[in-house]
Amino acid sequence: MRFERRQFLSHSARLLSLAALSAAFPSTALSRTARYPFSLGVASGAPLAASVVLWTRILPDPLDAQSSGSQPYAVRWEVAEDEGFRQIAARGSATALPELAHSVHVDAGGLKPDRWYWYRFMLGDAISPIGRTRTAPAADTMASSLKLAVASCQHWDFGQYAAHRHIAAEAPDLVAFLGDYIYEWGEYALAHPAAPRRRSNESVTLDQYRARYAQYKSDPHLQASHHAAPWIVTWDDHEVSNDYGNDRDERLDPNFMARRAAAYQAFYEHMPVRLHALPAGPQRFAQMRIYDRLEWGRLAQFHLLDDRQYRSYHACQQPGRGGSTSIAAACAERTAPERTLLGAAQEQWLYEGFAASKAAWNLVGQQTLMAQCSQIPVENDDGGRFWNDGWDGYPAARRRLLDSMRKHDLSNPVVLSGDVHTFYAAELRADFNQRASKDNPLIATEFCGTSVTSNSRPQSRTDRYVADNPHIQYGRSDRRGYMMLDVKPARIVTRFQALDDVRTAESGVATVASFIVEEGRPQLQKA
């Protein structure tokens, strides 16, 4: 039976109720624990000037969901001004409910702006690892700098998490993760990369998604990256299903909405995020809102987007299937003006944010490459070919977004992207088929990160893409890694950090390219 939207709404409302109850639900207070309960570590995220979200999950064995039992637990937490926990800034207790996989979300408030804190959880005599977090600067403060790590796409079966070991060593102020935190298929094992690489054990139910997150979060280097700094996160397709869009997956499964609801709940249970309230009244949307805005004082504003659950269906799709494909520019549906990647409500929210922003830099964090990337030169008779899962499948929506940046004279917009497992540096303008001019100016800069582990196309093909799309200044698909941004009032310096060998956790890392964007000038400059 189809999982109707009203059922999805009911599920989402129940999830909200459970999240609220976790602060006050009667629970078991243990004096001793038989097994160490914090096997998945701790995390923090969504930092504001006076608060930050703290997360953990009670699970002694990452590969055994039954190891935490079926009862709720009273979990104590502390936030301190020092790593030795001599100066306690906040403390309390929260309930780890079995209905939420014994996860804990604490919105720790009453903190001072723009400073580092340390936090931990306690259950009985067990103490979690210590995490380091920080609050955002006050809204009227011009911070001197922001050290930002950006990562995405970390398929367990395709390599080790050396990238996260290096991110932790960089000691960033903030980590932005732009999707594909898990992949819905693969082997269940604590060693990785697992073998063989084949599509198996696909997650469909809530228990299966929970097991997948537990597997990924058992990795010590991923834990170290979470312990080093607060994270801001969005999702892409593999948190649910490959290339899904709105209420369709690639198989056009009539029960897909039930699967999506399970995946969304598991995402909440394992990420340090705030759960937004659903709209009231009969016109509620069957959704979990993940798009959000974060201010880093007056230095930077993050506009964190969701390009999956509100989008128009893929253009010129093959009969009887969903998902992505390469389509000709002549596909009339692709260029239809009403098509959207973000949905009308999110678009309006984004453009209102552009209009109101007073930040020196506006960082748009989103899933996939925004720059046009024709797979065949647009000068060809058919006008080129485009991948219909990304922004090239929704050019009218991209044009609206870039036009809004220009209309509102948005200060220093920089787009941060993931998904395509490739380092790209690009310049964005409304019409990619025309040279930059007074009527077609450069509007924004884009930095797209490669994957943490997930594989990519041959470098020779990426070289061809760069040659055929002159607004893309750089492309590198043969290396895995992450991006580091040094954001200051006068400039942003972006480093593309590439691993020597993704197959080993001890891999070294090197800067393969770096770029400067100066305040008031969207042009890319090689550093």
C-alpha positions as a printed Julia matrix, in Angstrom:
527×3 Matrix{Float64}:
  0.0    0.0     0.0
  1.29   3.46   -0.88
  2.61   5.46    2.09
  0.42   8.54    1.68
  1.57  12.07    2.49
 -0.85  12.31    5.39
  0.84   9.23    6.89
  4.22  10.86    6.38
  2.91  13.97    8.14
  1.69  11.88   11.05
  5.08  10.18   11.24
  6.9   13.54   11.23
  4.62  14.97   13.91
  5.26  11.93   16.1
  8.99  12.39   15.62
  8.72  15.99   16.78
  6.77  14.91   19.85
  9.36  12.29   20.72
 12.17  14.8    20.33
 10.42  17.16   22.75
  9.74  14.36   25.23
 13.4   13.37   25.37
 14.07  16.27   27.74
 11.56  15.13   30.35
 10.62  11.48   29.73
 10.92   9.14   32.77
 14.06   7.08   32.32
 16.46   4.63   33.89
 19.33   6.17   35.86
 22.19   3.69   35.95
 24.91   3.58   38.58
 27.1    1.24   36.55
 27.24   0.17   32.91
 28.09  -3.38   31.88
 29.49  -2.24   28.49
 30.8    1.09   27.29
 27.75   2.85   25.77
 29.4    5.6    23.67
 30.79   3.53   20.79
 29.64   6.14   18.23
 31.33   9.07   19.94
 29.79  12.52   20.3
 29.09  15.46   18.01
 27.99  19.08   18.05
 26.45  21.32   15.45
 24.19  24.16   14.36
 26.09  26.74   16.48
 24.4   30.0    17.4
 25.85  32.88   19.4
 24.48  31.51   22.69
 23.84  27.83   22.05
 24.94  24.72   20.21
 23.37  21.3    19.64
 25.11  18.36   21.35
 24.59  14.77   20.17
 25.33  11.2    21.13
 23.71   7.77   20.83
 23.71   5.01   23.42
 24.91   1.9    21.6
 27.55  -0.46   23.07
 28.0   -2.5    19.86
 27.88  -0.57   16.54
 26.76  -3.7    14.66
 24.11  -4.76   17.16
 21.12  -2.45   17.64
 19.87  -4.69   20.45
 22.96  -3.98   22.55
 21.35  -0.84   24.01
 18.23  -2.66   25.2
 14.68  -1.38   25.02
 14.43   0.96   28.01
 15.0    4.75   28.05
 18.13   6.07   29.79
 18.84   9.25   31.71
 21.97  10.68   30.11
 23.81  13.51   31.86
 25.72  16.16   29.92
 28.16  18.95   30.69
 29.62  21.9    28.82
 32.81  23.43   30.21
 35.03  26.4    29.48
 38.11  24.2    29.77
 39.08  20.72   28.68
 39.55  19.62   32.3
 35.9   20.53   33.12
 36.88  22.73   36.06
 34.68  25.65   34.88
 31.23  24.25   34.05
 29.21  26.52   31.78
 26.07  24.38   31.48
 24.85  20.94   32.54
 21.69  18.91   32.53
 20.05  15.6    31.75
 18.25  14.25   28.69
 16.49  11.0    27.96
 17.73   8.56   25.35
 14.49   7.09   24.01
 14.4    3.7    22.27
 11.89   5.22   19.81
 14.73   7.52   18.66
 17.39   4.77   18.66
 18.6    5.99   22.07
 19.94   9.14   20.44
 20.3   12.33   22.46
 19.96  15.9    21.19
 20.68  18.72   23.64
 20.33  22.37   22.66
 22.83  23.68   25.2
 22.03  27.36   25.82
 23.23  30.2    27.99
 26.69  30.16   26.41
 28.91  33.11   25.53
 29.38  34.07   21.87
 32.5   33.4    19.82
 34.34  31.06   22.13
 35.43  27.45   22.43
 33.79  24.98   24.79
 34.27  21.31   25.67
 31.42  18.88   26.27
 30.76  15.3    27.33
 27.96  12.89   28.19
 27.69  10.47   31.12
 25.64   7.32   31.64
 26.16   5.62   34.96
 29.91   5.38   35.5
 30.67   5.71   31.78
 31.98   8.99   30.37
 31.87   9.74   26.66
 34.79  11.06   24.64
 35.27  14.81   25.07
 34.2   16.94   22.15
 35.31  20.48   21.35
 32.74  22.95   20.08
 32.26  26.66   19.74
 29.59  29.29   19.52
 29.13  31.71   16.65
 30.15  35.36   17.05
 27.47  37.82   18.12
 25.32  39.13   15.29
 26.82  42.64   15.35
 30.46  41.46   15.53
 32.87  41.39   12.61
 34.89  38.26   13.3
 38.49  38.43   12.14
 38.42  34.98   10.52
 36.61  31.68   10.06
 38.47  28.44    9.37
 36.0   26.21    7.51
 36.35  22.59    6.4
 33.98  21.31    3.68
 33.4   17.64    2.89
 30.9   15.28    1.27
 30.36  11.77   -0.16
 31.96   9.13    2.06
 30.99   5.67    0.82
 32.22   3.17    3.41
 33.11   0.54    0.82
 35.38   2.79   -1.26
 38.15   3.81    1.1
 39.36   4.84    4.53
 38.46   8.08    6.3
 41.93   9.62    6.24
 40.3   12.86    5.07
 38.54  13.17    8.43
 41.79  12.5    10.29
 43.32  15.44    8.45
 40.24  17.64    8.98
 40.54  17.04   12.73
 44.25  17.93   12.6
 43.41  21.2    10.79
 41.43  22.25   13.93
 38.72  24.13   11.99
 36.21  26.48   13.58
 33.41  24.77   11.68
 32.83  21.78    9.39
 30.23  21.91    6.61
 29.11  18.5     5.35
 27.18  18.76    2.08
 25.57  15.37    1.7
 25.99  11.62    1.21
 27.08  11.07    4.81
 26.02   7.45    4.32
 25.32   5.37    1.24
 22.21   3.27    1.33
 23.97   0.11    0.14
 27.14  -1.83    0.92
 28.61  -4.47    3.15
 28.0   -4.4     6.9
 31.45  -4.57    8.45
 33.6   -2.48   10.75
 36.65  -2.87    8.51
 36.68  -0.73    5.4
 36.93  -0.48    2.54
 34.69  -3.52    2.49
 34.82  -5.9    -0.45
 33.5   -6.62   -2.97
 32.08  -3.29   -4.17
 28.63  -4.3    -5.27
 25.16  -2.94   -4.65
 23.92  -5.15   -1.85
 22.23  -4.97    1.55
 20.27  -1.9     0.49
 18.68   0.09    3.32
 14.91   0.4     3.12
 13.59   0.2     6.7
 14.29   2.4     9.71
 16.32  -0.36   11.38
 18.46  -0.73    8.26
 19.21   2.99    8.0
 20.05   3.07   11.71
 22.46   0.19   11.23
 24.12   1.96    8.31
 24.66   5.15   10.33
 26.05   3.16   13.27
 28.53   1.44   10.95
 29.77   4.74    9.51
 29.9    6.54   12.84
 31.98   3.75   14.38
 35.02   4.98   12.42
 37.53   6.65   14.77
 38.64   9.25   12.21
 35.08  10.35   11.45
 34.51  10.58   15.2
 37.66  12.68   15.56
 36.37  15.1    12.92
 33.12  15.46   14.87
 35.03  15.88   18.14
 37.19  18.67   16.71
 34.52  21.27   15.87
 30.78  21.86   15.39
 29.24  20.74   12.1
 26.54  22.14    9.86
 24.98  19.52    7.6
 22.59  18.96    4.76
 21.72  15.75    2.91
 21.86  14.59   -0.68
 20.39  11.48   -2.31
 22.25   8.57   -0.71
 20.95   9.34    2.78
 17.76   7.95    1.22
 18.16   6.43   -2.26
 20.31   7.03   -5.33
 19.1    9.98   -7.42
 15.75  10.29   -5.67
 13.79  13.46   -6.27
 10.77  14.62   -4.31
  8.56  11.54   -3.79
 10.16   9.37   -6.49
 13.12   7.03   -6.49
 14.85   5.58   -9.52
 12.66   2.47   -9.43
  9.39   4.43   -9.06
  8.64   2.33   -5.99
  5.0    2.94   -4.89
  6.14   2.58   -1.24
  8.99   5.05   -1.57
  7.5    7.61    0.85
  7.64   5.06    3.67
 11.3    4.51    2.88
 11.94   8.26    2.75
 10.27   8.74    6.14
 12.49   6.06    7.67
 15.61   7.61    6.14
 14.71  11.1     7.32
 14.15   9.88   10.88
 17.48   8.04   10.89
 19.21  11.19    9.61
 17.79  13.19   12.52
 18.72  10.48   15.01
 22.38  10.6    13.99
 23.09  14.26   13.17
 23.65  17.25   15.52
 20.73  19.22   14.06
 17.73  21.11   15.36
 14.4   19.69   14.24
 12.21  22.47   12.84
  8.52  22.48   13.7
  6.15  21.5    10.92
  3.79  24.19    9.57
  0.44  24.29   11.33
 -2.94  23.82    9.7
 -4.34  21.68    6.92
 -1.72  22.75    4.38
  1.18  21.17    6.22
  3.9   19.76    4.02
  4.89  16.14    4.33
  8.52  16.93    4.91
 11.34  17.34    7.39
 12.86  20.75    6.87
 16.64  20.68    6.75
 17.41  23.95    4.93
 18.56  26.6     7.35
 20.53  29.8     7.81
 23.5   30.34   10.1
 25.23  33.62   10.9
 28.91  33.87   11.77
 28.6   37.39   13.11
 28.89  39.95   10.32
 31.72  38.04    8.65
 29.66  35.32    6.97
 26.15  34.04    6.54
 25.49  30.44    5.53
 22.46  29.61    3.42
 22.23  25.81    3.72
 19.96  24.29    1.06
 17.98  21.12    0.36
 17.77  20.3    -3.33
 16.18  16.85   -2.97
 12.74  16.74   -1.4
 11.04  19.72   -3.07
 12.36  19.47   -6.64
 10.46  19.03   -9.87
 10.81  15.56  -11.34
 13.81  14.83  -13.57
 13.39  16.23  -17.07
 12.99  14.01  -20.15
 13.11  10.88  -18.06
 13.17   7.46  -19.66
  9.74   5.76  -19.59
  9.06   3.67  -16.5
 11.99   4.82  -14.4
 13.21   7.67  -12.24
 16.71   8.81  -11.38
 19.26  10.6   -13.5
 20.39  10.41  -17.09
 22.23  12.48  -19.67
 19.83  14.47  -21.83
 20.12  16.7   -24.88
 19.9   20.46  -24.58
 16.94  20.25  -26.95
 14.81  18.67  -24.18
 12.06  21.31  -23.83
 11.08  20.13  -20.36
 14.58  20.88  -19.05
 14.27  24.6   -19.76
 10.63  25.05  -18.68
 10.45  28.24  -16.6
  8.31  26.75  -13.83
 10.77  23.96  -12.98
 12.39  24.15   -9.56
 15.21  22.4    -7.73
 14.45  23.93   -4.32
 10.66  24.28   -4.32
  8.73  27.54   -4.2
  8.81  27.95   -0.4
 12.55  27.36   -0.1
 13.28  29.64   -3.06
 11.28  32.43   -1.42
 13.05  31.84    1.9
 16.42  31.98    0.16
 15.72  35.18   -1.76
 14.4   36.86    1.39
 17.66  35.86    3.08
 19.63  37.4     0.23
 17.66  40.63    0.59
 18.17  40.82    4.36
 21.8   39.7     4.6
 24.27  42.17    6.1
 27.18  39.73    6.1
 30.47  40.46    4.37
 30.39  36.99    2.74
 27.37  34.91    1.78
 28.18  31.2     1.61
 25.56  29.06   -0.14
 26.07  25.47    0.98
 24.31  23.0    -1.27
 24.6   19.57   -2.77
 25.87  19.62   -6.34
 27.79  21.58   -8.98
 25.95  24.81   -9.84
 28.1   25.85  -12.81
 26.92  24.64  -16.2
 28.87  21.55  -17.21
 28.01  20.55  -20.76
 29.16  17.0   -21.46
 29.45  17.85  -25.17
 30.37  21.4   -26.31
 27.28  23.62  -26.59
 28.53  24.7   -30.02
 27.54  21.27  -31.35
 24.42  20.98  -33.48
 22.37  19.52  -30.61
 23.49  22.24  -28.17
 25.34  19.82  -25.92
 24.21  17.23  -23.4
 23.52  17.73  -19.7
 23.13  15.63  -16.57
 19.53  16.07  -15.47
 20.02  15.36  -11.73
 21.95  18.57  -11.01
 21.46  22.27  -11.71
 21.92  21.65  -15.45
 18.58  19.83  -15.32
 16.97  22.94  -13.82
 18.51  25.93  -15.64
 15.52  28.25  -15.03
 15.82  27.67  -11.27
 19.55  28.37  -11.42
 18.91  31.56  -13.39
 16.38  32.73  -10.77
 18.89  32.11   -7.98
 21.71  33.98   -9.7
 19.37  36.81  -10.76
 18.28  37.17   -7.13
 21.89  37.48   -6.01
 22.37  40.27   -8.54
 19.03  41.96   -7.84
 19.73  42.19   -4.12
 23.37  43.16   -4.66
 24.33  40.24   -2.45
 27.68  40.81   -0.82
 30.37  38.4    -1.99
 28.34  35.25   -2.76
 30.34  32.01   -2.78
 28.67  28.7    -3.62
 29.98  25.58   -1.85
 29.13  22.28   -3.52
 29.67  18.52   -3.38
 28.07  15.39   -4.9
 30.1   15.06   -8.12
 33.28  13.64   -6.49
 35.45  16.25   -8.18
 37.32  19.4    -7.21
 35.97  22.28   -9.3
 36.59  26.02   -9.16
 34.18  28.06  -11.3
 32.81  31.52  -11.96
 29.03  31.88  -12.1
 27.0   34.17  -14.32
 23.4   34.13  -15.49
 24.16  33.02  -19.06
 26.93  30.44  -19.23
 26.87  30.35  -23.03
 27.95  33.98  -23.34
 31.15  35.67  -22.27
 31.15  37.85  -19.19
 30.08  41.4   -20.03
 28.26  44.37  -18.53
 24.97  42.64  -19.29
 26.24  39.21  -18.24
 28.57  39.91  -15.31
 30.26  37.46  -13.02
 27.89  37.1   -10.08
 29.42  34.52   -7.75
 32.29  32.11   -7.28
 31.86  28.36   -6.79
 34.08  25.85   -5.02
 33.06  22.21   -5.37
 34.77  19.59   -3.24
 35.75  16.09   -4.19
 34.56  13.08   -2.17
 35.94  11.77    1.11
 36.07   8.26   -0.39
 33.53   7.78   -3.21
 35.04   7.11   -6.63
 34.8    9.37   -9.68
 35.35   9.56  -13.44
 38.76   9.44  -15.19
 40.73  12.68  -15.1
 40.83  12.75  -18.91
 37.06  13.21  -19.03
 37.19  15.97  -16.42
 39.89  17.73  -18.45
 37.48  17.67  -21.4
 34.69  19.15  -19.29
 36.97  22.01  -18.2
 38.05  22.66  -21.8
 34.43  22.69  -23.03
 33.14  24.91  -20.19
 35.46  27.94  -19.92
 33.75  29.33  -16.8
 35.1   26.24  -14.97
 38.67  27.23  -14.19
 39.84  24.01  -12.56
 38.76  20.36  -12.31
 40.38  17.39  -10.58
 38.53  14.06  -10.28
 41.35  11.56   -9.69
 41.88  12.42   -6.0
 39.76  12.16   -2.87
 39.81  14.66   -0.01
 38.16  17.85    1.26
 38.28  21.65    1.06
 39.62  24.18    3.57
 38.49  27.81    3.46
 40.15  30.64    5.34
 37.47  33.34    5.44
 38.52  36.88    6.36
 36.8   40.24    5.77
 39.07  41.08    2.81
 39.37  37.69    1.11
 38.7   33.97    1.08
 41.52  31.52    0.42
 40.34  28.04   -0.58
 42.62  25.01   -0.55
 41.79  21.73   -2.31
 43.26  19.06   -0.04
 43.86  15.71   -1.77
 44.79  12.36   -0.23
 47.78  10.38   -1.46
 45.91   7.08   -1.17
 42.26   6.8    -0.1
 42.74   3.1     0.62
 44.79   3.69    3.77
 43.85   5.56    6.94
 47.48   6.7     7.28
 47.42   8.47    3.9
 49.2   11.76    3.59
 47.49  14.84    2.18
 48.63  17.69   -0.06
 47.24  20.92   -1.46
 46.66  20.32   -5.19
 45.27  23.8    -5.9
 44.39  26.96   -4.01
 42.4   30.03   -4.98
 41.77  33.54   -3.7
 38.52  35.49   -3.95
 38.85  39.09   -2.9
 36.09  41.14   -1.32
 34.01  42.81   -4.03
 35.56  40.76   -6.87
 34.08  37.34   -7.8
 36.96  36.51  -10.13
 39.02  33.44   -9.24
 42.71  34.04   -8.61
 45.19  31.22   -8.2
 47.01  31.52   -4.89
